[in-house]
Amino acid sequence: MVAVTPETGTSGGVDGGSADLGAQLRADFDAAVAAEERVEPRDWMPEEYRASLVRQMAQHAHSEIIGMQPEANWITRAPSLRRKAILMAKVQDEAGHGLYLYSAAETLGTSRDELLDKLHSGKQKYSSIFNYPTLTWADVGAIGWLVDGAAITNQVPICRCSYGPYARAMVRICKEESFHQRQGYELLLALSQGTEAQHAMAQDAVNRWWWPSLMMFGPPDDESVHSAQAMAWRIKRHSNDELRQRFVDIAVPQAESLGLTLPDPDIRWNEERGHHDFGAIDWAEFWDVLKGNGPCNEQRINQRRKAHEEGAWVREAATAYARKHTGTGREVQA
Ligand code: FAQ
């Protein structure tokens, strides 16, 4: 991989008169990616590659921190000290994931401040899944089992993403998500095997979270505008539909072990395909949630903006502390 120097410039910014050099850099970049070499922050990369990574990583980071809200809703009402401690640890982990991902995105020349501004102004997205409410304690289990389960299915392949800092951040994130998935499964199993009312609560949560979890993988392949290029650049390794199918195939036997059903009468094993068939997803609902019309979009973003405003004093104190101790006056990122 070619490191960025004043001659090569950054991100496709090869100065006029150097068209040959530009073509060579791009050819070297394409060859290195095809050979499974990792792209590192100081390597030359096409501007579109950089922008595509910032878009996906920012959306991923935003999802982690907004994703703290639905479960945090239950911390004060967890049914036991053990459940409360587990839930607090999980929600803290999600904040940590956001931090790794914002830091990884910063290596592409963007700042956390800038990304948070774009989240707060609605210019960047976060996952559709976090716009649904957590109505009962069983939702904490359903989120762990289904939402974290879908997240792992999607994110394990990103550990092999061509961009080094993103791939490395994903290794630790996936290990933690795996713990999250198991705690959700264990929580749902306890409810499923509990009283009739507890079983019904678990079933109701699974009924509400199943379809939105399938939507997490993004639109069907023929409507996925970014997939082809992201796969060519080895940012994504599998298409949205491939990963969605993988998730369904994993979830079906797990639901059986839990003693719960999935709210889709069309799920059945297809011997010929070697996969489970499943029913049609309501894509109108997905696009509507992305437009801001989900049950909790407004609540989530308002809460996020409020938390940011209320944290201003912490950022100011950290900046003052850094000035005092480094003497450089360097601003601390928000
Ligand atoms: N929600 O062309 P594609 C988690 C947008 S983390 C909202 O297929 P792409 C952990 C997409 O951005 C969950 N928007 O896009 C946790 C694009 O719009 P744009 C987040 C969506 O990037 C658990 C447009 O639709 N995970 O859960 C969604 O190739 C529990 C066209 O789509 C990641 O971000 C959606 N579901 O594929 C935390 C993983 N799907 O940007 C707390 C990394 C699509 O042009 C508690 N990201 N869109 O305006 C990815 O793998 C990909 O970005 C996809 C989308 C698969 C999400």
Boltz pocket constraint, residues with backbone or C-beta under 6 A from the ligand:
constraints:
  - pocket:
      binder: B
      contacts: [[A, 55], [A, 56], [A, 59], [A, 60], [A, 61], [A, 63], [A, 64], [A, 67], [A, 68], [A, 94], [A, 125], [A, 126], [A, 127], [A, 128], [A, 129], [A, 143], [A, 147], [A, 148], [A, 151], [A, 154], [A, 155], [A, 215], [A, 216], [A, 217], [A, 218], [A, 219], [A, 223], [A, 224], [A, 225], [A, 226], [A, 227], [A, 230], [A, 240], [A, 290]]
      max_distance: 6.0
